[in-house]
Amino acid sequence: MPLTMLNSGEAAAIRRIGGKDESKRFLENLGFTVGEEVKVVSSNHGNIIVQVKESRVAVSQGIANKIIV
């Protein structure tokens, strides 16, 4: 399921990252790699704040839909 389906406070491991190579590289540079655990800190109208590798990152809903957990 996509990252957008998780509620605030829930955590899951990344299973796959979809999208173009450019998007995949961008997310990889932020710490989003297959097998890494991500936790949704908060979600509001389009943006999702997640914790990955001890840092918090805000991603758009479109990008979050490409991250499969």
mmCIF file as Biopython writes it, N, C-alpha, C and O atoms, coordinates in Angstrom:
data_model
#
loop_
_atom_site.group_PDB
_atom_site.id
_atom_site.type_symbol
_atom_site.label_atom_id
_atom_site.label_alt_id
_atom_site.label_comp_id
_atom_site.label_asym_id
_atom_site.label_entity_id
_atom_site.label_seq_id
_atom_site.pdbx_PDB_ins_code
_atom_site.Cartn_x
_atom_site.Cartn_y
_atom_site.Cartn_z
_atom_site.occupancy
_atom_site.B_iso_or_equiv
_atom_site.auth_seq_id
_atom_site.auth_asym_id
_atom_site.pdbx_PDB_model_num
ATOM 1   N N  . MET A ? 1  ? 0.846  -1.181 0.000   1.0 0.0 1  A 1 
ATOM 2   C CA . MET A ? 1  ? 0.000  0.000  0.000   1.0 0.0 1  A 1 
ATOM 3   C C  . MET A ? 1  ? 0.891  1.244  0.000   1.0 0.0 1  A 1 
ATOM 4   O O  . MET A ? 1  ? 2.018  1.196  0.491   1.0 0.0 1  A 1 
ATOM 5   N N  . PRO A ? 2  ? 0.399  2.342  -0.541  1.0 0.0 2  A 1 
ATOM 6   C CA . PRO A ? 2  ? 1.206  3.563  -0.562  1.0 0.0 2  A 1 
ATOM 7   C C  . PRO A ? 2  ? 1.352  4.184  0.818   1.0 0.0 2  A 1 
ATOM 8   O O  . PRO A ? 2  ? 0.532  3.954  1.707   1.0 0.0 2  A 1 
ATOM 9   N N  . LEU A ? 3  ? 2.390  4.963  0.984   1.0 0.0 3  A 1 
ATOM 10  C CA . LEU A ? 3  ? 2.687  5.635  2.246   1.0 0.0 3  A 1 
ATOM 11  C C  . LEU A ? 3  ? 1.521  6.501  2.713   1.0 0.0 3  A 1 
ATOM 12  O O  . LEU A ? 3  ? 1.330  6.685  3.915   1.0 0.0 3  A 1 
ATOM 13  N N  . THR A ? 4  ? 0.752  7.029  1.785   1.0 0.0 4  A 1 
ATOM 14  C CA . THR A ? 4  ? -0.373 7.903  2.141   1.0 0.0 4  A 1 
ATOM 15  C C  . THR A ? 4  ? -1.468 7.172  2.914   1.0 0.0 4  A 1 
ATOM 16  O O  . THR A ? 4  ? -2.316 7.820  3.527   1.0 0.0 4  A 1 
ATOM 17  N N  . MET A ? 5  ? -1.472 5.843  2.901   1.0 0.0 5  A 1 
ATOM 18  C CA . MET A ? 5  ? -2.495 5.066  3.599   1.0 0.0 5  A 1 
ATOM 19  C C  . MET A ? 5  ? -2.197 4.913  5.093   1.0 0.0 5  A 1 
ATOM 20  O O  . MET A ? 5  ? -3.074 4.512  5.858   1.0 0.0 5  A 1 
ATOM 21  N N  . LEU A ? 6  ? -0.966 5.231  5.514   1.0 0.0 6  A 1 
ATOM 22  C CA . LEU A ? 6  ? -0.627 5.129  6.932   1.0 0.0 6  A 1 
ATOM 23  C C  . LEU A ? 6  ? -1.188 6.322  7.689   1.0 0.0 6  A 1 
ATOM 24  O O  . LEU A ? 6  ? -1.235 7.436  7.166   1.0 0.0 6  A 1 
ATOM 25  N N  . ASN A ? 7  ? -1.607 6.083  8.910   1.0 0.0 7  A 1 
ATOM 26  C CA . ASN A ? 7  ? -2.090 7.158  9.778   1.0 0.0 7  A 1 
ATOM 27  C C  . ASN A ? 7  ? -0.925 7.743  10.560  1.0 0.0 7  A 1 
ATOM 28  O O  . ASN A ? 7  ? 0.149  7.144  10.622  1.0 0.0 7  A 1 
ATOM 29  N N  . SER A ? 8  ? -1.131 8.898  11.152  1.0 0.0 8  A 1 
ATOM 30  C CA . SER A ? 8  ? -0.097 9.521  11.978  1.0 0.0 8  A 1 
ATOM 31  C C  . SER A ? 8  ? 0.308  8.572  13.100  1.0 0.0 8  A 1 
ATOM 32  O O  . SER A ? 8  ? -0.543 7.976  13.761  1.0 0.0 8  A 1 
ATOM 33  N N  . GLY A ? 9  ? 1.613  8.439  13.306  1.0 0.0 9  A 1 
ATOM 34  C CA . GLY A ? 9  ? 2.142  7.570  14.349  1.0 0.0 9  A 1 
ATOM 35  C C  . GLY A ? 9  ? 2.440  6.160  13.892  1.0 0.0 9  A 1 
ATOM 36  O O  . GLY A ? 9  ? 3.118  5.419  14.605  1.0 0.0 9  A 1 
ATOM 37  N N  . GLU A ? 10 ? 1.956  5.762  12.724  1.0 0.0 10 A 1 
ATOM 38  C CA . GLU A ? 10 ? 2.205  4.410  12.220  1.0 0.0 10 A 1 
ATOM 39  C C  . GLU A ? 10 ? 3.547  4.345  11.495  1.0 0.0 10 A 1 
ATOM 40  O O  . GLU A ? 10 ? 3.986  5.312  10.873  1.0 0.0 10 A 1 
ATOM 41  N N  . ALA A ? 11 ? 4.181  3.188  11.590  1.0 0.0 11 A 1 
ATOM 42  C CA . ALA A ? 11 ? 5.466  2.971  10.926  1.0 0.0 11 A 1 
ATOM 43  C C  . ALA A ? 11 ? 5.384  1.722  10.060  1.0 0.0 11 A 1 
ATOM 44  O O  . ALA A ? 11 ? 4.610  0.807  10.341  1.0 0.0 11 A 1 
ATOM 45  N N  . ALA A ? 12 ? 6.186  1.692  9.011   1.0 0.0 12 A 1 
ATOM 46  C CA . ALA A ? 12 ? 6.235  0.541  8.115   1.0 0.0 12 A 1 
ATOM 47  C C  . ALA A ? 12 ? 7.555  0.564  7.352   1.0 0.0 12 A 1 
ATOM 48  O O  . ALA A ? 12 ? 8.210  1.600  7.239   1.0 0.0 12 A 1 
ATOM 49  N N  . ALA A ? 13 ? 7.927  -0.591 6.836   1.0 0.0 13 A 1 
ATOM 50  C CA . ALA A ? 13 ? 9.150  -0.696 6.034   1.0 0.0 13 A 1 
ATOM 51  C C  . ALA A ? 13 ? 8.821  -0.408 4.566   1.0 0.0 13 A 1 
ATOM 52  O O  . ALA A ? 13 ? 7.751  -0.771 4.078   1.0 0.0 13 A 1 
ATOM 53  N N  . ILE A ? 14 ? 9.738  0.238  3.882   1.0 0.0 14 A 1 
ATOM 54  C CA . ILE A ? 14 ? 9.559  0.533  2.461   1.0 0.0 14 A 1 
ATOM 55  C C  . ILE A ? 14 ? 9.791  -0.746 1.664   1.0 0.0 14 A 1 
ATOM 56  O O  . ILE A ? 14 ? 10.819 -1.406 1.814   1.0 0.0 14 A 1 
ATOM 57  N N  . ARG A ? 15 ? 8.833  -1.084 0.825   1.0 0.0 15 A 1 
ATOM 58  C CA . ARG A ? 15 ? 8.935  -2.291 0.003   1.0 0.0 15 A 1 
ATOM 59  C C  . ARG A ? 15 ? 9.383  -1.971 -1.429  1.0 0.0 15 A 1 
ATOM 60  O O  . ARG A ? 15 ? 10.115 -2.739 -2.052  1.0 0.0 15 A 1 
ATOM 61  N N  . ARG A ? 16 ? 8.927  -0.824 -1.931  1.0 0.0 16 A 1 
ATOM 62  C CA . ARG A ? 16 ? 9.252  -0.460 -3.310  1.0 0.0 16 A 1 
ATOM 63  C C  . ARG A ? 16 ? 9.060  1.032  -3.487  1.0 0.0 16 A 1 
ATOM 64  O O  . ARG A ? 16 ? 8.248  1.654  -2.803  1.0 0.0 16 A 1 
ATOM 65  N N  . ILE A ? 17 ? 9.811  1.593  -4.407  1.0 0.0 17 A 1 
ATOM 66  C CA . ILE A ? 17 ? 9.655  3.008  -4.756  1.0 0.0 17 A 1 
ATOM 67  C C  . ILE A ? 17 ? 9.401  3.079  -6.254  1.0 0.0 17 A 1 
ATOM 68  O O  . ILE A ? 17 ? 10.224 2.651  -7.063  1.0 0.0 17 A 1 
ATOM 69  N N  . GLY A ? 18 ? 8.249  3.625  -6.603  1.0 0.0 18 A 1 
ATOM 70  C CA . GLY A ? 18 ? 7.880  3.735  -8.011  1.0 0.0 18 A 1 
ATOM 71  C C  . GLY A ? 18 ? 8.255  5.090  -8.577  1.0 0.0 18 A 1 
ATOM 72  O O  . GLY A ? 18 ? 8.817  5.940  -7.886  1.0 0.0 18 A 1 
ATOM 73  N N  . GLY A ? 19 ? 7.935  5.273  -9.844  1.0 0.0 19 A 1 
ATOM 74  C CA . GLY A ? 19 ? 8.191  6.560  -10.486 1.0 0.0 19 A 1 
ATOM 75  C C  . GLY A ? 19 ? 9.394  6.525  -11.400 1.0 0.0 19 A 1 
ATOM 76  O O  . GLY A ? 19 ? 9.996  5.479  -11.640 1.0 0.0 19 A 1 
ATOM 77  N N  . LYS A ? 20 ? 9.725  7.695  -11.901 1.0 0.0 20 A 1 
ATOM 78  C CA . LYS A ? 20 ? 10.862 7.836  -12.808 1.0 0.0 20 A 1 
ATOM 79  C C  . LYS A ? 20 ? 12.175 7.734  -12.039 1.0 0.0 20 A 1 
ATOM 80  O O  . LYS A ? 20 ? 12.207 7.915  -10.821 1.0 0.0 20 A 1 
ATOM 81  N N  . ASP A ? 21 ? 13.254 7.443  -12.756 1.0 0.0 21 A 1 
ATOM 82  C CA . ASP A ? 21 ? 14.577 7.321  -12.135 1.0 0.0 21 A 1 
ATOM 83  C C  . ASP A ? 21 ? 14.955 8.589  -11.373 1.0 0.0 21 A 1 
ATOM 84  O O  . ASP A ? 21 ? 15.579 8.524  -10.314 1.0 0.0 21 A 1 
ATOM 85  N N  . GLU A ? 22 ? 14.577 9.725  -11.913 1.0 0.0 22 A 1 
ATOM 86  C CA . GLU A ? 22 ? 14.875 11.012 -11.286 1.0 0.0 22 A 1 
ATOM 87  C C  . GLU A ? 22 ? 14.229 11.097 -9.898  1.0 0.0 22 A 1 
ATOM 88  O O  . GLU A ? 22 ? 14.867 11.516 -8.932  1.0 0.0 22 A 1 
ATOM 89  N N  . SER A ? 23 ? 12.971 10.700 -9.811  1.0 0.0 23 A 1 
ATOM 90  C CA . SER A ? 23 ? 12.248 10.716 -8.534  1.0 0.0 23 A 1 
ATOM 91  C C  . SER A ? 23 ? 12.848 9.714  -7.559  1.0 0.0 23 A 1 
ATOM 92  O O  . SER A ? 23 ? 12.983 10.004 -6.370  1.0 0.0 23 A 1 
ATOM 93  N N  . LYS A ? 24 ? 13.205 8.544  -8.058  1.0 0.0 24 A 1 
ATOM 94  C CA . LYS A ? 24 ? 13.786 7.502  -7.202  1.0 0.0 24 A 1 
ATOM 95  C C  . LYS A ? 24 ? 15.110 7.977  -6.598  1.0 0.0 24 A 1 
ATOM 96  O O  . LYS A ? 24 ? 15.363 7.775  -5.411  1.0 0.0 24 A 1 
ATOM 97  N N  . ARG A ? 25 ? 15.946 8.605  -7.415  1.0 0.0 25 A 1 
ATOM 98  C CA . ARG A ? 25 ? 17.230 9.122  -6.923  1.0 0.0 25 A 1 
ATOM 99  C C  . ARG A ? 25 ? 17.025 10.218 -5.879  1.0 0.0 25 A 1 
ATOM 100 O O  . ARG A ? 25 ? 17.734 10.264 -4.874  1.0 0.0 25 A 1 
ATOM 101 N N  . PHE A ? 26 ? 16.067 11.085 -6.118  1.0 0.0 26 A 1 
ATOM 102 C CA . PHE A ? 26 ? 15.758 12.153 -5.174  1.0 0.0 26 A 1 
ATOM 103 C C  . PHE A ? 26 ? 15.364 11.573 -3.819  1.0 0.0 26 A 1 
ATOM 104 O O  . PHE A ? 26 ? 15.872 12.002 -2.783  1.0 0.0 26 A 1 
ATOM 105 N N  . LEU A ? 27 ? 14.462 10.599 -3.831  1.0 0.0 27 A 1 
ATOM 106 C CA . LEU A ? 27 ? 14.009 9.972  -2.586  1.0 0.0 27 A 1 
ATOM 107 C C  . LEU A ? 27 ? 15.135 9.191  -1.914  1.0 0.0 27 A 1 
ATOM 108 O O  . LEU A ? 27 ? 15.250 9.191  -0.688  1.0 0.0 27 A 1 
ATOM 109 N N  . GLU A ? 28 ? 15.960 8.530  -2.714  1.0 0.0 28 A 1 
ATOM 110 C CA . GLU A ? 28 ? 17.092 7.783  -2.160  1.0 0.0 28 A 1 
ATOM 111 C C  . GLU A ? 28 ? 18.062 8.716  -1.441  1.0 0.0 28 A 1 
ATOM 112 O O  . GLU A ? 28 ? 18.603 8.368  -0.391  1.0 0.0 28 A 1 
ATOM 113 N N  . ASN A ? 29 ? 18.280 9.898  -2.006  1.0 0.0 29 A 1 
ATOM 114 C CA . ASN A ? 29 ? 19.165 10.881 -1.373  1.0 0.0 29 A 1 
ATOM 115 C C  . ASN A ? 29 ? 18.595 11.390 -0.056  1.0 0.0 29 A 1 
ATOM 116 O O  . ASN A ? 29 ? 19.347 11.820 0.819   1.0 0.0 29 A 1 
ATOM 117 N N  . LEU A ? 30 ? 17.284 11.347 0.093   1.0 0.0 30 A 1 
ATOM 118 C CA . LEU A ? 30 ? 16.641 11.766 1.339   1.0 0.0 30 A 1 
ATOM 119 C C  . LEU A ? 30 ? 16.618 10.653 2.382   1.0 0.0 30 A 1 
ATOM 120 O O  . LEU A ? 30 ? 16.273 10.893 3.539   1.0 0.0 30 A 1 
ATOM 121 N N  . GLY A ? 31 ? 16.987 9.432  1.978   1.0 0.0 31 A 1 
ATOM 122 C CA . GLY A ? 31 ? 17.012 8.312  2.922   1.0 0.0 31 A 1 
ATOM 123 C C  . GLY A ? 31 ? 15.939 7.271  2.688   1.0 0.0 31 A 1 
ATOM 124 O O  . GLY A ? 31 ? 15.871 6.283  3.419   1.0 0.0 31 A 1 
ATOM 125 N N  . PHE A ? 32 ? 15.100 7.469  1.688   1.0 0.0 32 A 1 
ATOM 126 C CA . PHE A ? 32 ? 14.043 6.508  1.378   1.0 0.0 32 A 1 
ATOM 127 C C  . PHE A ? 32 ? 14.609 5.377  0.525   1.0 0.0 32 A 1 
ATOM 128 O O  . PHE A ? 32 ? 14.694 5.493  -0.697  1.0 0.0 32 A 1 
ATOM 129 N N  . THR A ? 33 ? 14.994 4.291  1.176   1.0 0.0 33 A 1 
ATOM 130 C CA . THR A ? 33 ? 15.525 3.132  0.465   1.0 0.0 33 A 1 
ATOM 131 C C  . THR A ? 33 ? 14.705 1.899  0.838   1.0 0.0 33 A 1 
ATOM 132 O O  . THR A ? 33 ? 14.079 1.857  1.897   1.0 0.0 33 A 1 
ATOM 133 N N  . VAL A ? 34 ? 14.712 0.917  -0.023  1.0 0.0 34 A 1 
ATOM 134 C CA . VAL A ? 34 ? 13.965 -0.323 0.214   1.0 0.0 34 A 1 
ATOM 135 C C  . VAL A ? 34 ? 14.485 -0.979 1.491   1.0 0.0 34 A 1 
ATOM 136 O O  . VAL A ? 34 ? 15.692 -1.135 1.679   1.0 0.0 34 A 1 
ATOM 137 N N  . GLY A ? 35 ? 13.550 -1.361 2.366   1.0 0.0 35 A 1 
ATOM 138 C CA . GLY A ? 35 ? 13.900 -1.982 3.630   1.0 0.0 35 A 1 
ATOM 139 C C  . GLY A ? 35 ? 13.979 -1.012 4.789   1.0 0.0 35 A 1 
ATOM 140 O O  . GLY A ? 35 ? 13.940 -1.431 5.946   1.0 0.0 35 A 1 
ATOM 141 N N  . GLU A ? 36 ? 14.089 0.272  4.506   1.0 0.0 36 A 1 
ATOM 142 C CA . GLU A ? 36 ? 14.181 1.299  5.554   1.0 0.0 36 A 1 
ATOM 143 C C  . GLU A ? 36 ? 12.806 1.516  6.179   1.0 0.0 36 A 1 
ATOM 144 O O  . GLU A ? 36 ? 11.792 1.484  5.481   1.0 0.0 36 A 1 
ATOM 145 N N  . GLU A ? 37 ? 12.772 1.736  7.488   1.0 0.0 37 A 1 
ATOM 146 C CA . GLU A ? 37 ? 11.511 1.989  8.167   1.0 0.0 37 A 1 
ATOM 147 C C  . GLU A ? 37 ? 11.190 3.475  8.136   1.0 0.0 37 A 1 
ATOM 148 O O  . GLU A ? 37 ? 12.054 4.316  8.386   1.0 0.0 37 A 1 
ATOM 149 N N  . VAL A ? 38 ? 9.935  3.786  7.825   1.0 0.0 38 A 1 
ATOM 150 C CA . VAL A ? 38 ? 9.456  5.166  7.834   1.0 0.0 38 A 1 
ATOM 151 C C  . VAL A ? 38 ? 8.278  5.259  8.789   1.0 0.0 38 A 1 
ATOM 152 O O  . VAL A ? 38 ? 7.496  4.319  8.930   1.0 0.0 38 A 1 
ATOM 153 N N  . LYS A ? 39 ? 8.164  6.406  9.440   1.0 0.0 39 A 1 
ATOM 154 C CA . LYS A ? 39 ? 7.066  6.643  10.372  1.0 0.0 39 A 1 
ATOM 155 C C  . LYS A ? 39 ? 6.391  7.948  9.993   1.0 0.0 39 A 1 
ATOM 156 O O  . LYS A ? 39 ? 7.060  8.964  9.808   1.0 0.0 39 A 1 
ATOM 157 N N  . VAL A ? 40 ? 5.078  7.927  9.878   1.0 0.0 40 A 1 
ATOM 158 C CA . VAL A ? 40 ? 4.322  9.132  9.561   1.0 0.0 40 A 1 
ATOM 159 C C  . VAL A ? 40 ? 4.190  9.965  10.827  1.0 0.0 40 A 1 
ATOM 160 O O  . VAL A ? 40 ? 3.608  9.521  11.817  1.0 0.0 40 A 1 
ATOM 161 N N  . VAL A ? 41 ? 4.735  11.176 10.786  1.0 0.0 41 A 1 
ATOM 162 C CA . VAL A ? 41 ? 4.667  12.080 11.936  1.0 0.0 41 A 1 
ATOM 163 C C  . VAL A ? 41 ? 3.345  12.839 11.897  1.0 0.0 41 A 1 
ATOM 164 O O  . VAL A ? 41 ? 2.630  12.906 12.897  1.0 0.0 41 A 1 
ATOM 165 N N  . SER A ? 42 ? 3.024  13.408 10.737  1.0 0.0 42 A 1 
ATOM 166 C CA . SER A ? 42 ? 1.743  14.097 10.576  1.0 0.0 42 A 1 
ATOM 167 C C  . SER A ? 42 ? 1.386  14.181 9.102   1.0 0.0 42 A 1 
ATOM 168 O O  . SER A ? 42 ? 2.232  14.046 8.219   1.0 0.0 42 A 1 
ATOM 169 N N  . SER A ? 43 ? 0.113  14.406 8.876   1.0 0.0 43 A 1 
ATOM 170 C CA . SER A ? 43 ? -0.387 14.507 7.511   1.0 0.0 43 A 1 
ATOM 171 C C  . SER A ? 43 ? -1.420 15.622 7.461   1.0 0.0 43 A 1 
ATOM 172 O O  . SER A ? 43 ? -2.349 15.669 8.268   1.0 0.0 43 A 1 
ATOM 173 N N  . ASN A ? 44 ? -1.238 16.516 6.499   1.0 0.0 44 A 1 
ATOM 174 C CA . ASN A ? 44 ? -2.231 17.575 6.313   1.0 0.0 44 A 1 
ATOM 175 C C  . ASN A ? 44 ? -2.398 17.836 4.828   1.0 0.0 44 A 1 
ATOM 176 O O  . ASN A ? 44 ? -1.460 17.617 4.062   1.0 0.0 44 A 1 
ATOM 177 N N  . HIS A ? 45 ? -3.492 18.269 4.428   1.0 0.0 45 A 1 
ATOM 178 C CA . HIS A ? 45 ? -3.923 18.559 3.064   1.0 0.0 45 A 1 
ATOM 179 C C  . HIS A ? 45 ? -2.830 18.539 1.996   1.0 0.0 45 A 1 
ATOM 180 O O  . HIS A ? 45 ? -2.462 19.587 1.466   1.0 0.0 45 A 1 
ATOM 181 N N  . GLY A ? 46 ? -2.326 17.385 1.688   1.0 0.0 46 A 1 
ATOM 182 C CA . GLY A ? 46 ? -1.381 17.267 0.598   1.0 0.0 46 A 1 
ATOM 183 C C  . GLY A ? 46 ? 0.053  17.001 0.997   1.0 0.0 46 A 1 
ATOM 184 O O  . GLY A ? 46 ? 0.780  16.384 0.218   1.0 0.0 46 A 1 
ATOM 185 N N  . ASN A ? 47 ? 0.498  17.424 2.147   1.0 0.0 47 A 1 
ATOM 186 C CA . ASN A ? 47 ? 1.870  17.177 2.575   1.0 0.0 47 A 1 
ATOM 187 C C  . ASN A ? 47 ? 1.887  16.153 3.706   1.0 0.0 47 A 1 
ATOM 188 O O  . ASN A ? 47 ? 1.001  16.129 4.560   1.0 0.0 47 A 1 
ATOM 189 N N  . ILE A ? 48 ? 2.909  15.318 3.691   1.0 0.0 48 A 1 
ATOM 190 C CA . ILE A ? 48 ? 3.070  14.302 4.724   1.0 0.0 48 A 1 
ATOM 191 C C  . ILE A ? 48 ? 4.459  14.471 5.310   1.0 0.0 48 A 1 
ATOM 192 O O  . ILE A ? 48 ? 5.443  14.536 4.574   1.0 0.0 48 A 1 
ATOM 193 N N  . ILE A ? 49 ? 4.544  14.544 6.627   1.0 0.0 49 A 1 
ATOM 194 C CA . ILE A ? 49 ? 5.835  14.631 7.302   1.0 0.0 49 A 1 
ATOM 195 C C  . ILE A ? 49 ? 6.154  13.242 7.825   1.0 0.0 49 A 1 
ATOM 196 O O  . ILE A ? 49 ? 5.391  12.670 8.604   1.0 0.0 49 A 1 
ATOM 197 N N  . VAL A ? 50 ? 7.288  12.705 7.392   1.0 0.0 50 A 1 
ATOM 198 C CA . VAL A ? 50 ? 7.685  11.365 7.803   1.0 0.0 50 A 1 
ATOM 199 C C  . VAL A ? 50 ? 9.058  11.411 8.454   1.0 0.0 50 A 1 
ATOM 200 O O  . VAL A ? 50 ? 9.871  12.291 8.172   1.0 0.0 50 A 1 
ATOM 201 N N  . GLN A ? 51 ? 9.293  10.452 9.324   1.0 0.0 51 A 1 
ATOM 202 C CA . GLN A ? 51 ? 10.609 10.310 9.934   1.0 0.0 51 A 1 
ATOM 203 C C  . GLN A ? 51 ? 11.283 9.131  9.271   1.0 0.0 51 A 1 
ATOM 204 O O  . GLN A ? 51 ? 10.747 8.023  9.241   1.0 0.0 51 A 1 
ATOM 205 N N  . VAL A ? 52 ? 12.470 9.386  8.739   1.0 0.0 52 A 1 
ATOM 206 C CA . VAL A ? 52 ? 13.258 8.344  8.091   1.0 0.0 52 A 1 
ATOM 207 C C  . VAL A ? 52 ? 14.719 8.588  8.456   1.0 0.0 52 A 1 
ATOM 208 O O  . VAL A ? 52 ? 15.219 9.704  8.320   1.0 0.0 52 A 1 
ATOM 209 N N  . LYS A ? 53 ? 15.394 7.555  8.914   1.0 0.0 53 A 1 
ATOM 210 C CA . LYS A ? 53 ? 16.804 7.654  9.314   1.0 0.0 53 A 1 
ATOM 211 C C  . LYS A ? 53 ? 17.070 8.825  10.251  1.0 0.0 53 A 1 
ATOM 212 O O  . LYS A ? 53 ? 17.968 9.627  9.995   1.0 0.0 53 A 1 
ATOM 213 N N  . GLU A ? 54 ? 16.317 8.932  11.311  1.0 0.0 54 A 1 
ATOM 214 C CA . GLU A ? 54 ? 16.495 9.940  12.356  1.0 0.0 54 A 1 
ATOM 215 C C  . GLU A ? 54 ? 16.337 11.385 11.882  1.0 0.0 54 A 1 
ATOM 216 O O  . GLU A ? 54 ? 16.806 12.305 12.553  1.0 0.0 54 A 1 
ATOM 217 N N  . SER A ? 55 ? 15.692 11.596 10.748  1.0 0.0 55 A 1 
ATOM 218 C CA . SER A ? 55 ? 15.390 12.964 10.322  1.0 0.0 55 A 1 
ATOM 219 C C  . SER A ? 55 ? 13.960 13.016 9.805   1.0 0.0 55 A 1 
ATOM 220 O O  . SER A ? 55 ? 13.399 12.016 9.359   1.0 0.0 55 A 1 
ATOM 221 N N  . ARG A ? 56 ? 13.396 14.197 9.877   1.0 0.0 56 A 1 
ATOM 222 C CA . ARG A ? 56 ? 12.022 14.380 9.413   1.0 0.0 56 A 1 
ATOM 223 C C  . ARG A ? 56 ? 12.034 15.053 8.054   1.0 0.0 56 A 1 
ATOM 224 O O  . ARG A ? 56 ? 12.769 16.010 7.813   1.0 0.0 56 A 1 
ATOM 225 N N  . VAL A ? 57 ? 11.196 14.524 7.175   1.0 0.0 57 A 1 
ATOM 226 C CA . VAL A ? 57 ? 11.146 15.013 5.802   1.0 0.0 57 A 1 
ATOM 227 C C  . VAL A ? 57 ? 9.692  15.226 5.419   1.0 0.0 57 A 1 
ATOM 228 O O  . VAL A ? 57 ? 8.842  14.384 5.707   1.0 0.0 57 A 1 
ATOM 229 N N  . ALA A ? 58 ? 9.402  16.344 4.774   1.0 0.0 58 A 1 
ATOM 230 C CA . ALA A ? 58 ? 8.054  16.601 4.254   1.0 0.0 58 A 1 
ATOM 231 C C  . ALA A ? 58 ? 8.039  16.248 2.773   1.0 0.0 58 A 1 
ATOM 232 O O  . ALA A ? 58 ? 8.888  16.697 2.003   1.0 0.0 58 A 1 
ATOM 233 N N  . VAL A ? 59 ? 7.068  15.441 2.393   1.0 0.0 59 A 1 
ATOM 234 C CA . VAL A ? 59 ? 6.914  15.070 0.981   1.0 0.0 59 A 1 
ATOM 235 C C  . VAL A ? 59 ? 5.477  15.354 0.562   1.0 0.0 59 A 1 
ATOM 236 O O  . VAL A ? 59 ? 4.559  15.334 1.382   1.0 0.0 59 A 1 
ATOM 237 N N  . SER A ? 60 ? 5.302  15.615 -0.718  1.0 0.0 60 A 1 
ATOM 238 C CA . SER A ? 60 ? 3.957  15.867 -1.231  1.0 0.0 60 A 1 
ATOM 239 C C  . SER A ? 60 ? 3.180  14.555 -1.303  1.0 0.0 60 A 1 
ATOM 240 O O  . SER A ? 60 ? 3.760  13.470 -1.249  1.0 0.0 60 A 1 
ATOM 241 N N  . GLN A ? 61 ? 1.885  14.671 -1.424  1.0 0.0 61 A 1 
ATOM 242 C CA . GLN A ? 61 ? 1.048  13.482 -1.509  1.0 0.0 61 A 1 
ATOM 243 C C  . GLN A ? 61 ? 1.371  12.685 -2.769  1.0 0.0 61 A 1 
ATOM 244 O O  . GLN A ? 61 ? 1.326  11.455 -2.750  1.0 0.0 61 A 1 
ATOM 245 N N  . GLY A ? 62 ? 1.696  13.374 -3.863  1.0 0.0 62 A 1 
ATOM 246 C CA . GLY A ? 62 ? 2.049  12.697 -5.103  1.0 0.0 62 A 1 
ATOM 247 C C  . GLY A ? 62 ? 3.295  11.842 -4.952  1.0 0.0 62 A 1 
ATOM 248 O O  . GLY A ? 62 ? 3.332  10.708 -5.428  1.0 0.0 62 A 1 
ATOM 249 N N  . ILE A ? 63 ? 4.302  12.369 -4.302  1.0 0.0 63 A 1 
ATOM 250 C CA . ILE A ? 63 ? 5.536  11.614 -4.053  1.0 0.0 63 A 1 
ATOM 251 C C  . ILE A ? 63 ? 5.263  10.470 -3.072  1.0 0.0 63 A 1 
ATOM 252 O O  . ILE A ? 63 ? 5.752  9.356  -3.261  1.0 0.0 63 A 1 
ATOM 253 N N  . ALA A ? 64 ? 4.490  10.748 -2.039  1.0 0.0 64 A 1 
ATOM 254 C CA . ALA A ? 64 ? 4.188  9.724  -1.025  1.0 0.0 64 A 1 
ATOM 255 C C  . ALA A ? 64 ? 3.437  8.544  -1.642  1.0 0.0 64 A 1 
ATOM 256 O O  . ALA A ? 64 ? 3.581  7.410  -1.184  1.0 0.0 64 A 1 
ATOM 257 N N  . ASN A ? 65 ? 2.645  8.802  -2.667  1.0 0.0 65 A 1 
ATOM 258 C CA . ASN A ? 65 ? 1.926  7.707  -3.342  1.0 0.0 65 A 1 
ATOM 259 C C  . ASN A ? 65 ? 2.864  6.774  -4.090  1.0 0.0 65 A 1 
ATOM 260 O O  . ASN A ? 65 ? 2.489  5.639  -4.384  1.0 0.0 65 A 1 
ATOM 261 N N  . LYS A ? 66 ? 4.064  7.220  -4.403  1.0 0.0 66 A 1 
ATOM 262 C CA . LYS A ? 66 ? 5.042  6.393  -5.113  1.0 0.0 66 A 1 
ATOM 263 C C  . LYS A ? 66 ? 5.850  5.515  -4.175  1.0 0.0 66 A 1 
ATOM 264 O O  . LYS A ? 66 ? 6.558  4.610  -4.618  1.0 0.0 66 A 1 
ATOM 265 N N  . ILE A ? 67 ? 5.746  5.783  -2.868  1.0 0.0 67 A 1 
ATOM 266 C CA . ILE A ? 67 ? 6.482  5.002  -1.868  1.0 0.0 67 A 1 
ATOM 267 C C  . ILE A ? 67 ? 5.547  3.913  -1.350  1.0 0.0 67 A 1 
ATOM 268 O O  . ILE A ? 67 ? 4.558  4.194  -0.673  1.0 0.0 67 A 1 
ATOM 269 N N  . ILE A ? 68 ? 5.876  2.676  -1.678  1.0 0.0 68 A 1 
ATOM 270 C CA . ILE A ? 68 ? 5.035  1.531  -1.312  1.0 0.0 68 A 1 
ATOM 271 C C  . ILE A ? 68 ? 5.625  0.888  -0.043  1.0 0.0 68 A 1 
ATOM 272 O O  . ILE A ? 68 ? 6.804  0.538  0.010   1.0 0.0 68 A 1 
ATOM 273 N N  . VAL A ? 69 ? 4.758  0.748  0.978   1.0 0.0 69 A 1 
ATOM 274 C CA . VAL A ? 69 ? 5.184  0.153  2.257   1.0 0.0 69 A 1 
ATOM 275 C C  . VAL A ? 69 ? 4.489  -1.179 2.484   1.0 0.0 69 A 1 
ATOM 276 O O  . VAL A ? 69 ? 4.719  -1.828 3.504   1.0 0.0 69 A 1 
#
